[in-house]
Amino acid sequence: MRRERDGSAAAELGDREAAEAAGMTIVLVGALWTHGHPATAVRDAYANDPGLVFLRTPFAATLEHAVTVYLIGLLTASDR
């Protein structure tokens, strides 16, 4: 693990991985925001067909999970 000059633990990602993570986070925000805030017609379809409930995604929880999984993958790949 890298350490800052003051001795505190710094992020374990290198500059390249950090930039990649930032870019992917932006992509995930855009995709998940759109999916989590669907158009009226899509919301109506969800309301009329209980079988579509699995398509509903809570934005914040889904984003947190996706970013966490992505970062774990980056950390694992950077260990190799």
PyMOL commands that set and color helices and strands:
alter all, ss='L'
color gray80, all
select helices_A, chain A and resi 15-36+40-48+50-55+59-78
alter helices_A, ss='H'
color red, helices_A
deselect
rebuild
show_as cartoon
